Amino acid sequence: MDVTSRVARGLGALAITAVLLAGCTGAQPPASSTGGTPTSAPRSTLAASLPPTLEPITAITPAPTPDPTVAPTPVPVPPKPTGVKFDEQVRVSDDESVADITQSVTWRAPRSDGVEIRVYGVTECIAEPANPAPDTRGPCLVVHTSLPASVRRLLAKAPASAGVVSWTWTEETGCDPSPFASAPDGPTYYSVVLAAYNESDHSIFAIAEAGGWWQPGPNDTVC
């Protein structure tokens, strides 16, 4: 082989190599016009770089602390009535067969709003001795005596601010050994007491009229 043939063969091989290189080079994307790196990444790369979607956070509001319950202040029990007076008026008919009897109780205190005065007749002569001596007498009621409901008969009631309460009945005249004649619809009572009431309770009882017992002597006449 002469020199010309070897040169021609070598040029052909170089041409083929140049074509192959040109094909590989054409597969590359064109460079930026500024000669720098591309300004944006492929879509798949951006998607992969985003953080995962988070669930929304719900704010938890703490329950309000309830106000402490304050027990209502109890209403004090009213005081014992003071300045108490008892009165009785008897009006006899013209033929003296019947009498209208009016009894009343007055008090100076209490006079507060929301307080009621209740007057009771005591249906037993509690302080009377079991076997009193002849020709002796004494009160039916004294202070510090227990007054259960069984011996109290309600006679009248009124607001404390009134300062007075009264009650009236009519009965036949005659001899009545008890100090107080009773209305037809209730038992005889021997003493009169009163107390102040409100929503809490009632006061100590005050004696308006103690009444009295009497044991006749041998020379006394009892009708």
URLIN-V559024 format. One record per helix or strand. SS is the DSSP state (2 for helix, 1 for strand). FROM is the first residue (numbers start at 0). LEN is the number of residues. If there is no record, write none. Layout:
ss=SS from=FROM len=LEN
ss=SS from=FROM len=LEN
This chain:
ss=2 from=2 len=24
ss=2 from=42 len=7
ss=1 from=81 len=1
ss=1 from=84 len=8
ss=1 from=97 len=9
ss=1 from=108 len=1
ss=1 from=115 len=7
ss=1 from=135 len=3
ss=2 from=148 len=3
ss=1 from=151 len=8
ss=2 from=159 len=3
ss=1 from=163 len=9
ss=1 from=190 len=7
ss=1 from=201 len=1
ss=1 from=205 len=4
ss=1 from=212 len=3
